[in-house]
Amino acid sequence: MDLKIFINLFILIYIKLNILAFPLPPPPIFEKIPHYPTKCYLPPGICLNNKHNDSNNITTNYNLLNKLEENKLLLHRFFFDFATKQCYEFSAQECGGNENRFLSIKECMEICKLNIKI
């Protein structure tokens, strides 16, 4: 009887060691998500109501503001919030987006209220 127990234990240990000896599959490789910060955010220190009177800052800010205005980066749009079932304004720059962006609050409400499931 002792020999049977010993053999069974030996087989179990052998099986466990072989299972653990197999290498694990390599971890998944995630590609870096493209990030374009110059297109999708307003650079720090650029505001229309900048209170700094330093002439260098004003000149720099003026030049950067002109670039922003020329590229028309800041857009005012409306999105529909499904939780509140209302449209809200947001400011965005031309960096893609989805179909939940409308030119006016009226357009947003007219289109989205048709899609609300009660």
C-alpha positions in Angstrom: 0.0 0.0 0.0 2.8 2.4 0.8 4.4 1.7 -2.6 1.1 2.6 -4.4 0.9 5.9 -2.5 4.5 6.7 -3.3 4.0 6.0 -7.0 0.9 8.1 -7.1 2.6 11.0 -5.4 5.6 10.6 -7.7 3.3 10.7 -10.8 1.4 13.8 -9.5 4.6 15.6 -8.7 6.0 14.7 -12.1 2.9 15.9 -13.9 2.9 19.2 -11.9 6.6 19.8 -12.6 6.1 19.2 -16.3 3.1 21.5 -16.5 4.9 24.3 -14.6 8.0 23.7 -16.8 6.3 24.8 -19.9 7.0 28.4 -20.7 4.2 30.9 -20.5 3.2 32.7 -23.7 4.9 36.0 -24.2 3.1 39.0 -22.9 1.0 41.0 -25.4 2.7 43.8 -27.2 0.7 47.0 -27.2 1.5 49.5 -29.9 2.0 53.0 -28.8 -1.1 55.0 -29.5 -0.4 58.0 -31.7 -0.5 61.2 -29.8 -0.4 64.6 -31.5 -0.4 67.2 -28.7 0.2 70.1 -31.0 -3.1 69.5 -32.7 -5.3 68.6 -29.8 -4.7 71.0 -27.0 -4.3 74.7 -26.4 -0.6 75.3 -25.4 -0.1 76.5 -21.8 0.1 80.3 -21.3 -2.0 81.1 -24.4 -5.1 82.9 -23.3 -6.9 85.9 -24.6 -7.1 87.4 -21.2 -3.4 87.0 -20.4 -2.5 89.5 -17.6 1.3 89.4 -18.0 2.7 92.7 -19.1 6.1 91.5 -20.1 6.7 92.6 -23.7 8.4 89.3 -24.7 5.5 87.3 -23.4 3.0 89.5 -25.2 4.9 89.3 -28.5 5.2 85.5 -28.1 1.6 85.1 -27.2 0.5 87.4 -30.0 2.4 85.3 -32.5 1.0 82.0 -31.2 -2.5 83.4 -31.1 -2.2 84.5 -34.7 -1.1 80.9 -35.6 -4.1 79.5 -33.7 -6.5 81.9 -35.4 -5.0 81.2 -38.8 -5.4 77.5 -38.4 -8.9 77.9 -36.9 -8.0 75.3 -34.3 -10.6 76.2 -31.6 -14.1 75.2 -32.6 -17.3 75.6 -30.6 -19.5 72.5 -31.0 -22.3 70.7 -29.1 -22.5 67.1 -27.9 -25.3 65.0 -26.6 -24.9 63.6 -23.1 -26.9 60.3 -22.9 -27.0 60.4 -19.1 -28.7 63.7 -18.8 -30.4 63.6 -22.3 -29.2 67.2 -22.9 -26.8 68.9 -25.3 -23.8 70.8 -24.0 -21.3 73.1 -25.6 -17.6 72.2 -25.8 -14.6 73.7 -27.5 -12.4 71.5 -29.6 -9.7 71.7 -32.1 -9.7 70.0 -35.4 -8.3 66.6 -34.3 -10.8 64.0 -35.4 -13.8 63.4 -33.2 -16.9 61.3 -33.7 -20.5 61.9 -34.9 -21.6 63.3 -31.5 -20.7 66.8 -32.4 -23.1 69.4 -33.8 -22.9 72.9 -35.0 -25.8 74.2 -32.9 -27.7 73.1 -29.8 -30.9 73.0 -31.9 -29.4 70.6 -34.4 -28.0 68.5 -31.5 -31.4 68.2 -29.8 -33.4 67.6 -33.0 -31.2 64.7 -34.1 -30.5 63.1 -30.7 -34.0 63.3 -29.3 -35.1 61.0 -32.2 -32.6 58.4 -31.1 -33.5 58.3 -27.4 -35.0 55.0 -26.3 -37.6 55.4 -23.5 
